[in-house]
Amino acid sequence: MKKIETDRLLLRNFSKADSQALLEYLANPRVNCFLEDKVHTIEEATLKAQKRKKDDSFVAVCLKGSDYLIGEIFYLKEDPDTYSIGWHFNDQYEGKGYASESVKEFLRYLFTQYEDGTPKYENTLQYALLKKEWIKNTSFNEPEE
């Protein structure tokens, strides 16, 4: 992928040099659905960085001035023009707006440049409703008399 810059961040492919910083935030994933990404050693982090270097669906999020890795964005493309995205960030960099800044720019890139350079002007929103929310907020769950 091409490098993407924001005011404070650089989004780019991973490199072997990112191994230590990758270890810092993947050694203790904070959400159990990311346990498969957990690494225990610098060697495991190096292997994961090497693998992500070859995979454009993982994007390194770095501080612009130092090129220091503070997190990552990852995505899954669903045809024809839908992306599911997620992110991991080092908790030392939370609360500074880095995730929203990087994701906003990355989505712009995905929807306007990534596929063929032709801007896409479609907007799609998906909403989810939990069963417990539906039960709480609907009269449909009342038995008919």
Salt bridges, closest charged atoms under 4 A:
GLU5 OE1 - LYS64 NZ 3.29
ASP18 OD1 - ARG12 NH2 2.78
ASP37 OD1 - LYS48 NZ 3.83
ASP37 OD1 - ARG52 NH2 3.06
ASP37 OD2 - HIS88 NE2 3.80
GLU44 OE1 - HIS40 ND1 3.38
ASP67 OD1 - ARG12 NE 2.85
GLU72 OE1 - ARG52 NH1 2.52
GLU72 OE2 - HIS88 ND1 3.02
ASP79 OD1 - LYS77 NZ 3.49
GLU94 OE2 - ARG30 NH1 2.22
GLU101 OE1 - ARG8 NE 2.66
GLU105 OE2 - ARG108 NE 2.79
GLU115 OE2 - LYS77 NZ 3.29
ASP116 OD1 - LYS120 NZ 3.11
